[in-house]
Amino acid sequence: MTEIRTPRLILRRWTDDDLVPMAEINADPEVMRWIGDGSVRDLEETAEDIERWEEEWDEEGFGLFAVELIASGELIGFAGLSVPEFLPEVLPAVEIGWRLGRPFWGQGYASEAAHAALEFALQDRGLDRVVGIAHISNTASENVMRKLGMSPERDVNHPVFGVPLRVYAIDLTEYQG
């Protein structure tokens, strides 16, 4: 089982106990406002998401980690890797992403988890390049991407929702692990 420890976090595969806390995160409109069209997700949709994320682990050898606080054992969200099939113009690519519950914002957890996931991608999984995709108005996520050493590559519109997105990228030669 793939598990990464950082000073404050455990990034690990999903368990049945993660469904309810992740569904609570997905039900928060403020958390979801930068995801797709901004719609919240219910318990059933979250279960489908987790199942899909676990399938990606099995098929690709990487995926979205459940992120847990070491101090409390509490699930705070996810961070990790996925194939951004929703944006065909950047394919083939692997995207780094994260989503944390609102009580965990502004404490450096997203940067800490994303850094661990990027290191996993480039050093453990041998990927040469990773992209990050964010709504242009999502300055918090763009700040995390810059902290990771990623650079803006291009602006595009979401093919379904039409919202402006910025694609960031980093390759192995730029990575300063």
Backbone bond lengths (Angstrom), bond angles and torsions (degrees), N, CA, C in turn:
res aa  C-N    CA-C-N  psi(-1)  N-CA   C-N-CA  omega(-1)  CA-C   N-CA-C  phi
1 M - - - 1.452 - - 1.532 109.43 -
2 T 1.307 115.96 128.22 1.449 121.38 -178.94 1.525 110.23 -77.17
3 E 1.333 114.78 126.32 1.458 120.66 178.65 1.525 108.38 -145.06
4 I 1.335 115.80 137.72 1.460 121.48 177.56 1.518 107.55 -124.22
5 R 1.324 115.78 134.54 1.462 120.79 175.87 1.522 108.80 -111.27
6 T 1.309 114.66 135.05 1.457 121.95 171.96 1.528 105.64 -114.94
7 P 1.326 118.72 -179.86 1.474 117.19 -179.54 1.537 114.28 -56.69
8 R 1.343 117.37 -32.37 1.469 119.03 -175.38 1.523 114.15 -121.14
9 L 1.328 117.84 -8.17 1.465 121.18 -168.65 1.516 112.40 -130.42
10 I 1.329 114.67 155.60 1.462 122.54 166.54 1.524 106.60 -118.47
11 L 1.311 116.51 125.59 1.465 122.51 172.48 1.511 105.88 -103.40
12 R 1.327 117.07 122.19 1.460 121.39 -171.51 1.522 110.43 -147.90
13 R 1.327 115.01 171.91 1.458 120.42 174.99 1.525 109.62 -71.01
14 W 1.323 115.07 165.21 1.466 122.63 -174.96 1.518 112.19 -80.86
15 T 1.349 115.71 147.23 1.463 122.02 174.20 1.533 107.94 -125.83
16 D 1.324 115.78 167.65 1.465 120.34 178.52 1.533 111.77 -59.80
17 D 1.319 117.05 -31.36 1.465 121.00 -179.45 1.530 113.06 -67.67
18 D 1.321 117.52 -13.42 1.467 121.37 -177.98 1.525 113.30 -83.23
19 L 1.323 117.47 -16.23 1.464 120.39 -172.89 1.527 112.83 -59.67
20 V 1.313 118.12 -53.71 1.467 120.24 -175.34 1.530 111.47 -64.36
21 P 1.350 119.89 -48.50 1.468 116.81 179.64 1.530 113.43 -64.22
22 M 1.336 118.17 -33.72 1.469 119.18 177.51 1.518 110.33 -70.48
23 A 1.332 117.33 -36.62 1.463 120.53 176.95 1.532 110.73 -63.98
24 E 1.328 117.45 -35.96 1.464 120.40 176.92 1.529 110.83 -65.11
25 I 1.325 117.12 -39.34 1.463 121.33 176.57 1.532 109.54 -63.61
26 N 1.339 116.45 -46.41 1.468 121.65 -178.50 1.530 113.04 -68.05
27 A 1.327 117.64 -17.82 1.467 121.63 -179.44 1.531 112.56 -86.97
28 D 1.327 117.07 -4.50 1.462 121.42 -178.33 1.532 109.22 -88.24
29 P 1.343 118.23 114.24 1.468 120.60 -178.16 1.525 113.22 -59.18
30 E 1.319 117.47 -31.09 1.472 119.86 179.85 1.528 110.51 -69.49
31 V 1.328 117.65 -38.34 1.467 121.61 176.71 1.525 110.04 -65.54
32 M 1.323 116.30 -41.91 1.472 120.55 -171.49 1.528 114.06 -86.30
33 R 1.306 118.19 -4.23 1.469 119.32 -173.10 1.523 113.15 -61.69
34 W 1.317 119.24 -23.28 1.465 122.05 179.73 1.532 112.64 -100.80
35 I 1.330 117.42 6.62 1.466 121.35 -176.16 1.524 108.38 -106.22
36 G 1.339 117.19 120.78 1.464 121.23 178.14 1.512 111.39 54.48
37 D 1.330 115.94 -121.22 1.465 120.49 179.74 1.528 111.79 -95.70
38 G 1.330 116.88 7.86 1.463 120.54 178.10 1.511 114.76 89.32
39 S 1.338 117.63 2.88 1.471 120.79 -179.10 1.525 111.00 -72.16
40 V 1.336 115.28 141.98 1.458 120.24 173.50 1.532 108.67 -74.92
41 R 1.330 115.43 164.23 1.461 121.26 -179.70 1.524 108.14 -122.87
42 D 1.336 115.78 139.96 1.460 119.91 -178.74 1.533 110.74 -91.43
43 L 1.324 115.69 -175.27 1.465 121.24 -176.67 1.524 111.51 -60.14
44 E 1.329 117.15 -44.64 1.465 120.72 -179.13 1.532 111.25 -64.45
45 E 1.324 116.52 -44.15 1.473 119.81 178.86 1.527 111.11 -64.91
46 T 1.322 116.90 -37.49 1.465 120.46 177.58 1.522 110.47 -65.71
47 A 1.327 117.19 -39.97 1.475 120.32 176.38 1.528 110.40 -60.47
48 E 1.330 116.73 -41.79 1.471 120.67 177.49 1.526 110.63 -64.28
49 D 1.337 116.69 -40.21 1.469 120.36 177.67 1.523 110.55 -59.83
50 I 1.328 116.81 -50.81 1.464 120.65 -177.49 1.520 110.24 -61.32
51 E 1.323 117.32 -40.55 1.468 120.49 177.43 1.529 110.22 -60.82
52 R 1.334 116.93 -43.66 1.468 121.12 179.16 1.531 110.72 -65.07
53 W 1.340 116.66 -41.06 1.466 119.88 179.17 1.527 111.11 -62.96
54 E 1.324 116.23 -40.66 1.468 119.74 178.48 1.539 111.12 -67.36
55 E 1.324 117.16 -37.42 1.471 120.27 175.97 1.519 110.88 -61.91
56 E 1.341 116.52 -38.77 1.463 119.09 178.62 1.524 110.79 -63.74
57 W 1.338 116.69 -38.27 1.470 119.46 174.44 1.523 110.18 -56.20
58 D 1.334 116.24 -47.43 1.462 120.81 -176.83 1.529 111.81 -66.48
59 E 1.338 116.61 -37.36 1.469 120.38 -176.61 1.523 113.73 -83.57
60 E 1.337 117.66 -37.57 1.459 121.71 -171.71 1.527 114.11 -105.64
61 G 1.341 116.92 -19.48 1.460 119.60 -175.18 1.516 112.95 81.90
62 F 1.317 116.54 10.56 1.456 123.12 173.75 1.509 107.86 -151.95
63 G 1.325 115.51 169.84 1.457 119.25 179.85 1.505 111.19 177.50
64 L 1.310 114.88 -164.02 1.460 121.47 178.35 1.522 108.55 -90.65
65 F 1.320 115.52 124.08 1.457 122.31 177.71 1.529 110.18 -82.96
66 A 1.313 117.14 142.85 1.458 121.24 162.81 1.527 105.75 -71.26
67 V 1.328 117.24 136.37 1.465 121.61 -179.10 1.526 108.44 -111.58
68 E 1.315 114.47 124.41 1.461 122.28 -174.77 1.526 109.64 -123.35
69 L 1.321 116.16 139.82 1.464 120.57 173.78 1.522 109.35 -74.52
70 I 1.320 117.22 127.90 1.463 120.43 178.08 1.528 110.40 -61.66
71 A 1.321 116.91 -43.16 1.468 121.34 -173.65 1.526 112.99 -60.82
72 S 1.335 117.25 -36.59 1.465 119.48 -173.64 1.526 114.34 -119.06
73 G 1.328 117.78 -15.05 1.456 121.12 -174.62 1.520 113.10 76.87
74 E 1.328 117.07 8.75 1.460 122.65 -176.23 1.533 111.05 -80.64
75 L 1.338 116.17 135.82 1.465 121.11 173.41 1.524 107.75 -73.62
76 I 1.350 116.71 127.13 1.460 120.10 -179.73 1.524 112.49 -112.15
77 G 1.343 117.51 -4.45 1.456 120.54 178.91 1.514 111.19 145.39
78 F 1.332 115.57 -147.30 1.452 119.95 178.36 1.517 110.71 -138.18
79 A 1.330 114.08 161.50 1.466 123.04 170.42 1.512 106.15 -155.46
80 G 1.318 116.31 146.76 1.451 117.96 177.08 1.502 112.89 157.75
81 L 1.313 114.83 -148.89 1.452 122.86 -168.87 1.518 111.45 -123.83
82 S 1.322 115.66 145.78 1.462 120.77 174.73 1.527 108.49 -154.85
83 V 1.310 115.17 163.49 1.460 121.06 174.42 1.531 106.93 -90.35
84 P 1.340 118.13 120.34 1.469 121.01 -175.34 1.530 112.57 -80.64
85 E 1.322 115.43 68.02 1.467 120.99 -176.65 1.525 112.46 -63.08
86 F 1.339 117.77 -21.05 1.462 121.06 179.14 1.528 112.10 -68.16
87 L 1.351 117.19 -14.65 1.465 121.40 -177.10 1.529 109.07 -127.25
88 P 1.347 116.58 76.52 1.463 120.69 -173.05 1.526 114.81 -56.23
89 E 1.328 117.31 -27.18 1.465 118.64 -175.86 1.524 113.59 -68.52
90 V 1.340 118.77 -15.03 1.468 119.36 177.02 1.528 112.44 -98.03
91 L 1.317 116.88 -4.84 1.467 120.42 -177.72 1.520 110.64 -76.78
92 P 1.316 118.91 150.26 1.470 126.17 -2.48 1.531 110.42 -75.01
93 A 1.303 115.75 137.19 1.460 120.81 -179.30 1.516 109.70 -159.89
94 V 1.317 114.55 160.39 1.452 122.41 170.41 1.521 105.83 -122.30
95 E 1.335 115.41 130.38 1.463 122.07 -176.86 1.521 110.51 -104.45
96 I 1.322 116.09 139.75 1.453 121.09 170.22 1.526 107.45 -95.23
97 G 1.317 116.08 140.40 1.449 119.62 -178.89 1.517 111.20 -152.56
98 W 1.330 115.20 167.04 1.457 121.65 179.61 1.515 108.74 -157.41
99 R 1.302 115.18 155.23 1.474 122.46 173.60 1.523 106.41 -152.80
100 L 1.308 115.67 119.20 1.459 120.84 -179.61 1.515 110.15 -119.89
101 G 1.322 115.25 150.43 1.450 120.39 173.73 1.525 110.44 -63.20
102 R 1.310 115.90 148.11 1.470 121.21 -174.89 1.533 113.97 -55.86
103 P 1.354 120.24 -36.98 1.475 118.56 179.30 1.536 113.22 -61.54
104 F 1.329 116.95 -12.79 1.464 120.81 -174.92 1.529 112.77 -106.96
105 W 1.315 116.79 7.00 1.464 121.40 177.57 1.524 110.11 -75.57
106 G 1.327 114.92 153.99 1.462 120.97 171.93 1.511 115.57 72.91
107 Q 1.337 117.21 15.96 1.462 120.92 -178.92 1.525 112.27 -118.86
108 G 1.334 116.56 6.84 1.457 120.45 178.70 1.519 114.62 84.29
109 Y 1.333 117.47 3.19 1.462 119.27 -178.74 1.533 112.17 -66.30
110 A 1.333 117.79 -40.55 1.471 119.98 -179.43 1.523 110.09 -61.75
111 S 1.325 117.15 -45.10 1.468 120.31 179.44 1.523 111.34 -64.22
112 E 1.326 116.51 -41.62 1.466 121.22 -179.38 1.533 110.78 -63.63
113 A 1.327 116.24 -46.63 1.469 120.18 -179.77 1.527 111.01 -68.31
114 A 1.340 116.79 -42.44 1.460 120.26 -178.69 1.529 111.17 -65.36
115 H 1.316 117.30 -38.50 1.464 120.05 177.49 1.524 110.42 -61.36
116 A 1.332 116.70 -43.40 1.469 120.37 178.46 1.527 110.73 -63.68
117 A 1.331 117.14 -40.39 1.465 120.80 179.51 1.530 111.15 -67.33
118 L 1.330 117.53 -38.70 1.466 120.58 178.65 1.523 110.77 -66.20
119 E 1.322 116.49 -43.02 1.463 120.23 176.87 1.535 110.45 -60.78
120 F 1.317 116.51 -42.41 1.468 122.01 176.15 1.530 110.55 -57.60
121 A 1.338 116.26 -44.76 1.467 121.05 -178.33 1.519 111.68 -63.15
122 L 1.324 116.51 -50.02 1.458 121.07 -171.17 1.518 113.62 -83.98
123 Q 1.322 117.48 -31.22 1.460 119.43 -176.32 1.522 113.05 -101.85
124 D 1.333 117.77 -42.43 1.454 120.57 -177.04 1.525 111.75 -85.02
125 R 1.317 117.31 -44.64 1.466 121.02 -176.92 1.527 113.26 -92.59
126 G 1.315 117.92 -5.43 1.454 121.31 173.31 1.519 115.26 70.17
127 L 1.320 117.29 23.73 1.459 119.20 176.97 1.525 109.30 -73.54
128 D 1.320 116.73 145.59 1.460 121.70 -179.93 1.517 112.85 -90.80
129 R 1.337 116.38 -18.98 1.457 120.06 -172.77 1.526 109.15 -155.43
130 V 1.326 116.24 143.65 1.461 122.50 177.24 1.523 107.21 -135.22
131 V 1.332 116.30 140.18 1.454 121.07 175.86 1.525 109.62 -111.01
132 G 1.313 114.89 160.07 1.451 122.81 171.43 1.517 106.86 -130.61
133 I 1.313 117.34 141.04 1.465 121.47 -176.05 1.525 107.76 -129.78
134 A 1.335 115.90 127.62 1.464 119.52 -178.69 1.519 109.98 -141.81
135 H 1.327 115.51 149.61 1.463 120.02 167.98 1.527 106.79 -57.27
136 I 1.307 116.72 137.75 1.462 120.50 -176.79 1.528 111.94 -58.17
137 S 1.309 119.03 -31.30 1.468 121.25 179.92 1.526 113.69 -81.26
138 N 1.323 117.94 -5.85 1.466 121.84 -177.42 1.531 109.39 -85.37
139 T 1.324 115.31 76.60 1.467 119.69 -174.95 1.530 112.45 -64.88
140 A 1.330 118.26 -31.03 1.465 120.09 179.75 1.530 110.80 -62.06
141 S 1.346 117.21 -46.22 1.463 119.56 179.05 1.523 111.27 -68.37
142 E 1.329 116.68 -38.43 1.467 118.78 177.63 1.532 110.60 -63.00
143 N 1.330 117.68 -36.57 1.462 120.70 176.86 1.524 111.47 -63.62
144 V 1.329 117.23 -40.74 1.467 120.26 177.67 1.527 109.51 -62.55
145 M 1.329 117.72 -43.65 1.468 120.24 -179.66 1.529 111.03 -61.09
146 R 1.317 116.98 -41.24 1.468 119.73 177.95 1.533 110.88 -64.99
147 K 1.344 117.35 -39.09 1.469 120.38 177.29 1.531 111.32 -61.69
148 L 1.326 115.99 -29.24 1.466 120.45 178.58 1.528 112.10 -77.91
149 G 1.328 116.85 -7.14 1.459 120.63 -177.81 1.514 113.31 90.67
150 M 1.328 116.54 9.74 1.463 120.78 -179.89 1.528 109.41 -79.38
151 S 1.324 115.58 149.71 1.465 121.66 179.83 1.516 109.74 -119.25
152 P 1.356 116.96 145.55 1.470 119.45 175.59 1.521 109.81 -61.54
153 E 1.311 115.15 134.75 1.461 120.53 -178.36 1.525 111.85 -109.62
154 R 1.329 116.22 -44.09 1.462 120.28 178.69 1.518 110.26 -168.30
155 D 1.331 114.21 160.89 1.459 121.71 174.63 1.516 108.18 -107.03
156 V 1.326 115.83 138.36 1.464 122.48 -179.93 1.525 107.86 -140.65
157 N 1.308 116.53 170.22 1.464 121.24 172.44 1.517 109.00 -106.32
158 H 1.324 116.06 141.81 1.458 120.81 176.15 1.533 107.19 -58.45
159 P 1.323 118.65 127.86 1.461 120.62 -174.47 1.525 114.87 -65.84
160 V 1.323 118.53 -21.53 1.463 121.50 179.99 1.525 111.26 -101.65
161 F 1.340 116.75 -47.53 1.459 121.02 -172.07 1.527 113.39 -96.14
162 G 1.327 117.32 -12.74 1.453 121.18 176.08 1.514 115.80 74.24
163 V 1.328 118.58 4.79 1.458 120.22 -179.40 1.532 109.87 -76.46
164 P 1.345 117.43 146.72 1.459 119.56 179.68 1.523 111.26 -73.12
165 L 1.314 115.24 133.20 1.461 122.92 -179.71 1.522 109.23 -122.09
166 R 1.308 115.61 150.78 1.467 121.02 172.63 1.523 107.38 -116.72
167 V 1.323 115.54 130.10 1.457 122.34 178.46 1.527 107.95 -99.86
168 Y 1.304 116.07 123.76 1.463 123.67 174.46 1.526 107.59 -105.14
169 A 1.320 116.86 159.55 1.458 119.54 178.02 1.530 109.86 -151.42
170 I 1.310 113.90 156.05 1.461 122.19 171.19 1.517 106.70 -146.86
171 D 1.328 115.60 141.66 1.459 116.91 173.83 1.519 109.20 -118.00
172 L 1.303 114.59 169.90 1.466 121.09 -172.89 1.517 111.31 -56.18
173 T 1.338 118.17 -36.13 1.472 120.09 -178.16 1.528 111.90 -69.62
174 E 1.326 118.66 -20.48 1.470 122.44 179.69 1.524 112.63 -93.74
175 Y 1.316 116.71 -15.18 1.453 121.35 -172.65 1.524 111.29 -69.70
176 Q 1.317 115.76 131.15 1.460 122.07 -179.85 1.529 110.64 -113.02
177 G 1.342 118.05 49.68 1.460 122.63 -174.61 1.462 113.49 -41.74
